[in-house]
Amino acid sequence: MPFHADEFFAELMLPFPHSAVVGNTYYATPTPDSPLRLRIRFTPTFHADTYGGLRAAVVHADRGEIDAVVLGFVDHGTFHRRDEARNTPSNNSTYGTFNTRFHRAGVPPWEGAVTTRLREAIEQYTAVWFPGTRAASPPSRPAGPTPHQAPAQPTSPGGGRAR
């Protein structure tokens, strides 16, 4: 069964225009003309073809990996709604994971994923290594009408009653 990692990373909507998915790994150059790159891979679990999160790493073109962080799906609520709807208990080995072999045909293995908090964690991590990249992120909620503030009540000097 194909993994379709490019579709997962497209759903993440990461704000890096210079990026590509090669196999199951996402690569990006968040800062042009920098030797630093971002690499994101899926983290496997103890079970074959089952993934429990993402591993984001900063890689230097000459020196290799400089830093890395594992972002677990459970920690970021990625599959919380799906698992709650399926009544999957949190102590079950499939909780907060997805499997590329055992899933419904025609749907991605990560069906039901909510990636907002995961994307925010990636953006927060990359903001440390690639300053200025976080501002390009897509909005996390649809833009609505701008709320209007009610005018403040006028106050008199001294806070007492005016005559």
GUTI-678696 format. One line per 4 residues: number of its first residue (from 1); for each residue x, z, y of C-alpha. Coordinates in steps of 0.001 Angstrom, whole numbers. Layout:
NUM	X Z Y ~ ...
This chain:
1	0 0 0 ~ 1518 -976 3383 ~ 2339 1858 5732 ~ 1439 114 9047
5	3613 2446 11134 ~ 3396 43 14072 ~ -352 745 14288 ~ 218 4515 14294
9	2748 4279 17111 ~ 424 1949 19035 ~ -2294 4637 18774 ~ 150 7178 20217
13	325 5088 23416 ~ 3861 6171 24258 ~ 4903 5190 27794 ~ 8050 3255 26856
17	7844 -489 27519 ~ 11203 -1186 25843 ~ 10352 -174 22301 ~ 9955 -1546 18808
21	8883 -387 15375 ~ 11277 -1278 12596 ~ 9965 -369 9170 ~ 8491 3115 9562
25	10604 4078 12571 ~ 9890 3805 16299 ~ 12811 3024 18615 ~ 12721 3067 22409
29	15033 2767 25384 ~ 13201 5008 27852 ~ 15870 4639 30557 ~ 17225 1121 31094
33	21030 781 31073 ~ 21442 4134 29327 ~ 23332 4613 26062 ~ 20614 7036 24925
37	17804 5888 22674 ~ 14716 7579 21277 ~ 14050 7386 17538 ~ 10866 8713 15943
41	10364 8882 12177 ~ 7688 10354 9948 ~ 8634 13623 8254 ~ 7895 13680 4530
45	6413 16658 2723 ~ 7141 17862 -814 ~ 4565 15391 -2138 ~ 5404 11713 -2576
49	4147 9365 146 ~ 2759 12287 2168 ~ 3796 12985 5757 ~ 3423 16155 7776
53	4683 15217 11218 ~ 7161 13269 13269 ~ 10863 13797 13870 ~ 11918 12699 17352
57	15638 12275 17957 ~ 17828 11306 20874 ~ 20519 8936 19674 ~ 23621 7937 21629
61	24690 4320 21090 ~ 28300 5352 20274 ~ 28094 9001 19203 ~ 24990 8950 17045
65	22273 11602 16986 ~ 22575 14179 19763 ~ 19373 16199 19389 ~ 16203 16222 17320
69	12903 18047 17042 ~ 10238 18064 14341 ~ 6677 17837 15617 ~ 4326 18936 12861
73	828 17503 12695 ~ -542 20998 12039 ~ 1208 22419 15110 ~ -322 19744 17334
77	-3826 19668 15843 ~ -3452 16025 14830 ~ -5715 16287 11778 ~ -7609 19473 12595
81	-10968 17744 13198 ~ -10618 15561 10115 ~ -9679 18480 7863 ~ -12416 20676 9306
85	-15000 17939 8679 ~ -13766 17598 5083 ~ -13730 21392 4588 ~ -10026 21266 3719
89	-8682 24834 3814 ~ -5502 25442 5790 ~ -3698 26645 2656 ~ -4328 23311 895
93	-1258 21053 520 ~ -3137 18125 2105 ~ -4085 20042 5265 ~ -2586 18462 8395
97	-952 15598 6478 ~ -1650 12018 5531 ~ -828 10131 2371 ~ 33 6432 2294
101	-898 5951 -1347 ~ -4223 7779 -1728 ~ -6574 6783 1078 ~ -9618 4589 1555
105	-8952 857 1445 ~ -9231 -934 4763 ~ -8556 2123 6935 ~ -5204 3480 8050
109	-3893 6480 6107 ~ -3999 8584 9296 ~ -7720 8008 9832 ~ -9180 10805 11950
113	-5929 11614 13741 ~ -6170 12952 17286 ~ -2812 12129 18822 ~ -3158 13485 22355
117	-1203 16731 21852 ~ 1380 14946 19710 ~ 1952 12342 22432 ~ 2210 15093 25050
121	4834 16878 22934 ~ 6867 13669 22624 ~ 6616 13100 26368 ~ 7667 16680 27077
125	10662 16325 24762 ~ 11740 12995 26225 ~ 11352 14265 29802 ~ 14345 16538 29169
129	16588 13695 27987 ~ 15076 10848 29994 ~ 13955 12267 33381 ~ 11223 10320 35120
133	9688 8810 31986 ~ 6766 11235 31749 ~ 5024 9941 34881 ~ 4351 6588 33197
137	2149 8145 30529 ~ -1455 6979 30149 ~ -4130 9440 31240 ~ -5250 11810 28498
141	-8891 11527 29517 ~ -10870 8718 31118 ~ -10955 8746 34879 ~ -14264 9832 36293
145	-15681 10311 39746 ~ -13588 12433 42047 ~ -15157 15838 42600 ~ -15916 16792 46174
149	-14988 20217 47406 ~ -17568 22205 49287 ~ -16490 23001 52852 ~ -15187 26518 53315
153	-17346 29020 55134 ~ -16063 29669 58649 ~ -14577 33100 59103 ~ -14442 35064 62285
157	-11257 36770 63496 ~ -10863 40257 62086 ~ -13179 39599 59149 ~ -15992 41601 60803
161	-19365 40508 61974 ~ -19405 38135 64971 ~ -21782 38799 67927
